[in-house]
C-alpha cells in the first residue's frame, strides 16, 4: 500500500503514521507538512518519504505523488473555532480552495481519496443523533462567521460525492466527532483561545490559569479517544472488499457524552489525581461567546453521532470510556512536560 498524507504532522496524521509504521511494515508513506514536532524521528523512517513544505506552495510535487500512490489523505485544515471568527477567509482558502485542487488531481489520476469531513457540517441540526444519510445540515446566519468552516467542509463533501456519483472518483468521507488524545495540540505553549476544547482546558490547567466556560457550559459533546479513531481509519484505508467506497461515516462515541462544564471538571480532577503533577489553583469562570470569541461566534447545544453505519460498514465500535480517555491524555502530556516548566 502506498499512501500520501498531507498534514502529516497534525493530530490525526501523526497518530496515524505512528500506527502504520509500527503495525504495517510493508506500507509506504509519502508525507508533507510545514512542521515535524509531532512526528519526531518518524520522518527518517525507511518507509516514509517526508517533504517539509506548505501544501499551497507544493502543487507540482503533490500532483506527481498523487499519480504514484494508492490512496490520498488530505488532512490539512484550519480546525480551531477562534480562527473561524478571526480569519474566516483563511479558513475558506485552505479548507476548501486548497483541498479542491487535491480532489481534482485524484479525479484526474483515478486515485482513491479518503477525506476528513467534520461533525460541524450538521451545524444546529435537531436530528439527534446525527445520521449520515438523513440528517439535515443547518447553519446560522451569514454574520455568524464561525459557520464558514462548516460550510467549507460541507461544500467539499458535496463536490467529492458528486464526482463519485458521476463515476469519476473512489472516495470515503469520514466525520470526526471530538477526537482527543496525545498530540492533539501543544498544551505547554501559551496558545490562548486558539486551541480545541480539551487541549485549551489542559493548557489552562498546566499554566495555572482559570478555565473559561463559554455560554454556560451546558453544551454537550461526545469525545472519542484517538486509538479508537485510528482503528476506524485503518479499516477505511484497508477497505476490505471495497466496504468503504462511496461511504460517509461518522466516527465518534455517543457513550462518551459530557457537557463542556463536566469536561472541565473532569480534567481538573484527573490532573489533580496524577502522581507526578503538583496541581495549581485553576478555577472555572464563565464568559459569553461574544466576550470570548467575538460577535461572529455561535454555538451548538448538542452534537451526538449515530455510529450504526461505522459498525455496519467497517465492523467498528469505540472501546475507550471517557475516564480512561482523559487519564491517558493527561498521562501523555505530563510525560512530555518541558523540564523548564515550573508548577
C-alpha positions as a Python dict, from the first residue, in 0.01 Angstrom:
ca = {
    (1, 'X'): (0, 0, 0),
    (2, 'X'): (131, 345, -98),
    (3, 'X'): (-27, 637, 86),
    (4, 'X'): (6, 1014, 54),
    (5, 'X'): (-71, 1202, 376),
    (6, 'X'): (-93, 1580, 360),
    (7, 'X'): (-92, 1746, 700),
    (8, 'X'): (116, 1458, 835),
    (9, 'X'): (228, 1645, 1146),
    (10, 'X'): (-126, 1717, 1262),
    (11, 'X'): (-319, 1535, 1532),
    (12, 'X'): (-468, 1271, 1304),
    (13, 'X'): (-174, 1243, 1067),
    (14, 'X'): (95, 1197, 1331),
    (15, 'X'): (-101, 931, 1521),
    (16, 'X'): (-194, 750, 1201),
    (17, 'X'): (165, 746, 1074),
    (18, 'X'): (294, 618, 1408),
    (19, 'X'): (43, 333, 1397),
    (20, 'X'): (123, 239, 1036),
    (21, 'X'): (498, 240, 1097),
    (22, 'X'): (458, 10, 1398),
    (23, 'X'): (197, -223, 1251),
    (24, 'X'): (218, -225, 870),
    (25, 'X'): (588, -264, 780),
    (26, 'X'): (508, -325, 412),
    (27, 'X'): (325, 7, 364),
    (28, 'X'): (498, 309, 213),
    (29, 'X'): (402, 660, 327),
    (30, 'X'): (473, 984, 147),
    (31, 'X'): (407, 1276, 381),
    (32, 'X'): (400, 1654, 375),
    (33, 'X'): (369, 1921, 644),
    (34, 'X'): (514, 2257, 743),
    (35, 'X'): (632, 2121, 1081),
    (36, 'X'): (770, 1798, 1228),
    (37, 'X'): (740, 1830, 1607),
    (38, 'X'): (466, 1566, 1647),
    (39, 'X'): (633, 1325, 1407),
    (40, 'X'): (979, 1345, 1561),
    (41, 'X'): (1211, 1067, 1443),
    (42, 'X'): (936, 912, 1231),
    (43, 'X'): (1028, 1140, 941),
    (44, 'X'): (1355, 950, 899),
    (45, 'X'): (1192, 605, 899),
    (46, 'X'): (1282, 392, 599),
    (47, 'X'): (917, 360, 492),
    (48, 'X'): (846, 733, 499),
    (49, 'X'): (932, 996, 242),
    (50, 'X'): (879, 1335, 401),
    (51, 'X'): (870, 1684, 249),
    (52, 'X'): (867, 1983, 481),
    (53, 'X'): (663, 2236, 286),
    (54, 'X'): (336, 2425, 260),
    (55, 'X'): (72, 2234, 64),
    (56, 'X'): (-26, 2550, -123),
    (57, 'X'): (329, 2602, -243),
    (58, 'X'): (393, 2241, -347),
    (59, 'X'): (127, 2182, -610),
    (60, 'X'): (355, 2021, -870),
    (61, 'X'): (511, 1787, -614),
    (62, 'X'): (171, 1685, -476),
    (63, 'X'): (28, 1619, -820),
    (64, 'X'): (326, 1400, -902),
    (65, 'X'): (277, 1199, -582),
    (66, 'X'): (-95, 1154, -645),
    (67, 'X'): (-6, 983, -974),
    (68, 'X'): (201, 724, -788),
    (69, 'X'): (8, 632, -472),
    (70, 'X'): (-290, 410, -400),
    (71, 'X'): (-473, 646, -165),
    (72, 'X'): (-460, 1013, -65),
    (73, 'X'): (-549, 1155, 277),
    (74, 'X'): (-560, 1538, 266),
    (75, 'X'): (-563, 1621, 638),
    (76, 'X'): (-468, 1987, 608),
    (77, 'X'): (-727, 2222, 756),
    (78, 'X'): (-781, 2508, 997),
    (79, 'X'): (-995, 2349, 1269),
    (80, 'X'): (-988, 2593, 1559),
    (81, 'X'): (-1310, 2787, 1635),
    (82, 'X'): (-1133, 3111, 1726),
    (83, 'X'): (-989, 3128, 1373),
    (84, 'X'): (-1330, 3075, 1214),
    (85, 'X'): (-1428, 3411, 1364),
    (86, 'X'): (-1099, 3600, 1347),
    (87, 'X'): (-989, 3496, 996),
    (88, 'X'): (-1274, 3329, 805),
    (89, 'X'): (-1119, 3394, 463),
    (90, 'X'): (-809, 3195, 560),
    (91, 'X'): (-1035, 2907, 664),
    (92, 'X'): (-1213, 2909, 327),
    (93, 'X'): (-893, 2940, 126),
    (94, 'X'): (-725, 2645, 294),
    (95, 'X'): (-1012, 2418, 390),
    (96, 'X'): (-1196, 2449, 59),
    (97, 'X'): (-989, 2607, -218),
    (98, 'X'): (-655, 2437, -148),
    (99, 'X'): (-817, 2099, -89),
    (100, 'X'): (-1032, 2127, -401),
    (101, 'X'): (-716, 2112, -611),
    (102, 'X'): (-619, 1786, -438),
    (103, 'X'): (-963, 1637, -505),
    (104, 'X'): (-942, 1729, -872),
    (105, 'X'): (-600, 1564, -900),
    (106, 'X'): (-747, 1246, -753),
    (107, 'X'): (-1021, 1260, -1016),
    (108, 'X'): (-766, 1322, -1290),
    (109, 'X'): (-540, 1031, -1194),
    (110, 'X'): (-811, 792, -1068),
    (111, 'X'): (-655, 782, -721),
    (112, 'X'): (-863, 680, -421),
    (113, 'X'): (-945, 965, -179),
    (114, 'X'): (-1014, 948, 197),
    (115, 'X'): (-1128, 1292, 305),
    (116, 'X'): (-1188, 1434, 654),
    (117, 'X'): (-1530, 1590, 676),
    (118, 'X'): (-1640, 1712, 1021),
    (119, 'X'): (-1921, 1679, 1272),
    (120, 'X'): (-1967, 2053, 1224),
    (121, 'X'): (-2138, 2001, 888),
    (122, 'X'): (-2451, 1905, 1084),
    (123, 'X'): (-2446, 2251, 1239),
    (124, 'X'): (-2753, 2314, 1455),
    (125, 'X'): (-2949, 2020, 1318),
    (126, 'X'): (-3215, 1894, 1555),
    (127, 'X'): (-3200, 1543, 1411),
    (128, 'X'): (-3022, 1378, 1703),
    (129, 'X'): (-2837, 1151, 1676),
    (130, 'X'): (-2681, 1276, 1356),
    (131, 'X'): (-2732, 1030, 1072),
    (132, 'X'): (-2504, 1046, 769),
    (133, 'X'): (-2782, 974, 521),
    (134, 'X'): (-3084, 1155, 660),
    (135, 'X'): (-2993, 1437, 899),
    (136, 'X'): (-3042, 1797, 789),
    (137, 'X'): (-2735, 2023, 777),
    (138, 'X'): (-2835, 2350, 947),
    (139, 'X'): (-2611, 2654, 987),
    (140, 'X'): (-2661, 3003, 1120),
    (141, 'X'): (-2683, 3349, 961),
    (142, 'X'): (-2405, 3490, 747),
    (143, 'X'): (-2285, 3739, 1009),
    (144, 'X'): (-2205, 3443, 1239),
    (145, 'X'): (-1878, 3379, 1059),
    (146, 'X'): (-1791, 3070, 1261),
    (147, 'X'): (-2003, 2876, 1011),
    (148, 'X'): (-1753, 2930, 729),
    (149, 'X'): (-1569, 2617, 847),
    (150, 'X'): (-1884, 2406, 841),
    (151, 'X'): (-1988, 2543, 502),
    (152, 'X'): (-1641, 2494, 351),
    (153, 'X'): (-1635, 2133, 465),
    (154, 'X'): (-1994, 2070, 357),
    (155, 'X'): (-1929, 2207, 10),
    (156, 'X'): (-1621, 1987, -18),
    (157, 'X'): (-1832, 1686, 84),
    (158, 'X'): (-2083, 1769, -186),
    (159, 'X'): (-1818, 1811, -456),
    (160, 'X'): (-1650, 1483, -362),
    (161, 'X'): (-1982, 1299, -355),
    (162, 'X'): (-2079, 1444, -692),
    (163, 'X'): (-1755, 1326, -853),
    (164, 'X'): (-1815, 984, -701),
    (165, 'X'): (-2177, 969, -819),
    (166, 'X'): (-2057, 1052, -1168),
    (167, 'X'): (-1817, 759, -1154),
    (168, 'X'): (-1503, 975, -1156),
    (169, 'X'): (-1376, 920, -801),
    (170, 'X'): (-1337, 642, -543),
    (171, 'X'): (-1382, 810, -208),
    (172, 'X'): (-1468, 782, 159),
    (173, 'X'): (-1575, 1075, 373),
    (174, 'X'): (-1524, 1036, 747),
    (175, 'X'): (-1669, 1272, 1008),
    (176, 'X'): (-1474, 1301, 1334),
    (177, 'X'): (-1671, 1383, 1649),
    (178, 'X'): (-1441, 1550, 1902),
    (179, 'X'): (-1139, 1322, 1874),
    (180, 'X'): (-894, 1368, 2158),
    (181, 'X'): (-571, 1225, 2295),
    (182, 'X'): (-193, 1254, 2264),
    (183, 'X'): (-60, 1507, 2010),
    (184, 'X'): (-390, 1696, 1990),
    (185, 'X'): (-215, 2031, 2043),
    (186, 'X'): (90, 2162, 2224),
    (187, 'X'): (-67, 2229, 2563),
    (188, 'X'): (264, 2352, 2703),
    (189, 'X'): (257, 2656, 2477),
    (190, 'X'): (57, 2961, 2581),
    (191, 'X'): (-196, 2948, 2296),
    (192, 'X'): (-481, 3149, 2442),
    (193, 'X'): (-814, 3076, 2272),
    (194, 'X'): (-677, 2914, 1956),
    (195, 'X'): (-680, 2551, 2072),
    (196, 'X'): (-959, 2296, 2069),
    (197, 'X'): (-1153, 2248, 2390),
    (198, 'X'): (-963, 1957, 2551),
    (199, 'X'): (-621, 2100, 2478),
    (200, 'X'): (-730, 2453, 2569),
    (201, 'X'): (-852, 2338, 2910),
    (202, 'X'): (-535, 2135, 2968),
    (203, 'X'): (-322, 2433, 2868),
    (204, 'X'): (-512, 2648, 3117),
    (205, 'X'): (-460, 2392, 3395),
    (206, 'X'): (-91, 2342, 3323),
    (207, 'X'): (-30, 2718, 3309),
    (208, 'X'): (-225, 2773, 3631),
    (209, 'X'): (-488, 2984, 3455),
    (210, 'X'): (-858, 2977, 3519),
    (211, 'X'): (-1067, 2782, 3267),
    (212, 'X'): (-1319, 2998, 3084),
    (213, 'X'): (-1653, 2831, 3015),
    (214, 'X'): (-1836, 2993, 2723),
    (215, 'X'): (-2213, 3026, 2716),
    (216, 'X'): (-2284, 2848, 3043),
    (217, 'X'): (-2102, 2522, 2967),
    (218, 'X'): (-2421, 2321, 2915),
    (219, 'X'): (-2326, 2243, 2554),
    (220, 'X'): (-2275, 1869, 2517),
    (221, 'X'): (-2017, 1685, 2307),
    (222, 'X'): (-1919, 1321, 2251),
    (223, 'X'): (-1546, 1256, 2285),
    (224, 'X'): (-1354, 978, 2111),
    (225, 'X'): (-1006, 862, 2210),
    (226, 'X'): (-752, 872, 1929),
    (227, 'X'): (-665, 499, 1945),
    (228, 'X'): (-1026, 414, 1865),
    (229, 'X'): (-1027, 674, 1588),
    (230, 'X'): (-711, 528, 1431),
    (231, 'X'): (-870, 181, 1443),
    (232, 'X'): (-1158, 320, 1234),
    (233, 'X'): (-917, 499, 999),
    (234, 'X'): (-720, 181, 937),
    (235, 'X'): (-1038, -7, 848),
    (236, 'X'): (-1124, 267, 600),
    (237, 'X'): (-777, 261, 443),
    (238, 'X'): (-767, -119, 419),
    (239, 'X'): (-1119, -111, 269),
    (240, 'X'): (-1190, -483, 284),
    (241, 'X'): (-1400, -588, -16),
    (242, 'X'): (-1447, -218, -103),
    (243, 'X'): (-1667, -172, 206),
    (244, 'X'): (-1583, 197, 250),
    (245, 'X'): (-1613, 304, -113),
    (246, 'X'): (-1862, 587, -162),
    (247, 'X'): (-1945, 599, 208),
    (248, 'X'): (-1988, 889, 452),
    (249, 'X'): (-1909, 761, 801),
    (250, 'X'): (-1944, 923, 1143),
    (251, 'X'): (-1656, 831, 1373),
    (252, 'X'): (-1740, 913, 1733),
    (253, 'X'): (-1850, 771, 2070),
    (254, 'X'): (-2207, 852, 2179),
    (255, 'X'): (-2142, 698, 2523),
    (256, 'X'): (-1865, 950, 2595),
    (257, 'X'): (-2101, 1246, 2612),
    (258, 'X'): (-2017, 1530, 2850),
    (259, 'X'): (-2119, 1891, 2893),
    (260, 'X'): (-1833, 2135, 2847),
    (261, 'X'): (-1851, 2218, 3218),
    (262, 'X'): (-1832, 1849, 3306),
    (263, 'X'): (-1529, 1816, 3078),
    (264, 'X'): (-1352, 2100, 3261),
    (265, 'X'): (-1433, 1950, 3599),
    (266, 'X'): (-1313, 1604, 3495),
    (267, 'X'): (-988, 1737, 3351),
    (268, 'X'): (-911, 1932, 3668),
    (269, 'X'): (-984, 1622, 3878),
    (270, 'X'): (-774, 1398, 3650),
    (271, 'X'): (-472, 1628, 3667),
    (272, 'X'): (-514, 1672, 4042),
    (273, 'X'): (-508, 1293, 4087),
    (274, 'X'): (-191, 1246, 3882),
    (275, 'X'): (104, 1138, 4100),
    (276, 'X'): (360, 1337, 3901),
    (277, 'X'): (196, 1677, 3891),
    (278, 'X'): (158, 1941, 4158),
    (279, 'X'): (-188, 2083, 4093),
    (280, 'X'): (-214, 2459, 4070),
    (281, 'X'): (-507, 2683, 4151),
    (282, 'X'): (-719, 2655, 3838),
    (283, 'X'): (-1083, 2752, 3882),
    (284, 'X'): (-1373, 2774, 3638),
    (285, 'X'): (-1533, 3102, 3543),
    (286, 'X'): (-1793, 3196, 3284),
    (287, 'X'): (-1795, 3424, 2981),
    (288, 'X'): (-2034, 3495, 2698),
    (289, 'X'): (-1949, 3382, 2347),
    (290, 'X'): (-1915, 3747, 2239),
    (291, 'X'): (-1666, 3814, 2519),
    (292, 'X'): (-1454, 3510, 2438),
    (293, 'X'): (-1474, 3471, 2060),
    (294, 'X'): (-1631, 3791, 1932),
    (295, 'X'): (-1968, 3859, 1774),
    (296, 'X'): (-1917, 3617, 1485),
    (297, 'X'): (-1946, 3308, 1704),
    (298, 'X'): (-2245, 3080, 1751),
    (299, 'X'): (-2256, 2752, 1940),
    (300, 'X'): (-2438, 2421, 1916),
    (301, 'X'): (-2621, 2279, 2217),
    (302, 'X'): (-2559, 1913, 2148),
    (303, 'X'): (-2369, 1700, 1898),
    (304, 'X'): (-2427, 1324, 1903),
    (305, 'X'): (-2330, 1083, 1622),
    (306, 'X'): (-2513, 780, 1503),
    (307, 'X'): (-2240, 518, 1457),
    (308, 'X'): (-2462, 246, 1314),
    (309, 'X'): (-2300, 282, 973),
    (310, 'X'): (-1949, 256, 1118),
    (311, 'X'): (-2048, -81, 1261),
    (312, 'X'): (-2235, -198, 952),
    (313, 'X'): (-1968, -89, 703),
    (314, 'X'): (-1644, -123, 899),
    (315, 'X'): (-1733, -355, 1187),
    (316, 'X'): (-1606, -75, 1411),
    (317, 'X'): (-1715, 47, 1751),
    (318, 'X'): (-1531, 255, 2014),
    (319, 'X'): (-1377, 84, 2315),
    (320, 'X'): (-1231, 357, 2537),
    (321, 'X'): (-1452, 516, 2803),
    (322, 'X'): (-1430, 884, 2881),
    (323, 'X'): (-1243, 849, 3211),
    (324, 'X'): (-974, 629, 3056),
    (325, 'X'): (-951, 862, 2757),
    (326, 'X'): (-892, 1165, 2978),
    (327, 'X'): (-645, 981, 3201),
    (328, 'X'): (-440, 856, 2905),
    (329, 'X'): (-435, 1204, 2755),
    (330, 'X'): (-320, 1363, 3081),
    (331, 'X'): (-58, 1091, 3127),
    (332, 'X'): (83, 1168, 2783),
    (333, 'X'): (108, 1543, 2831),
    (334, 'X'): (255, 1524, 3180),
    (335, 'X'): (503, 1268, 3046),
    (336, 'X'): (634, 1517, 2788),
    (337, 'X'): (626, 1819, 3026),
    (338, 'X'): (916, 2055, 2943),
    (339, 'X'): (1187, 2048, 3208),
    (340, 'X'): (1186, 2428, 3224),
    (341, 'X'): (816, 2444, 3319),
    (342, 'X'): (761, 2514, 3685),
    (343, 'X'): (444, 2415, 3867),
}
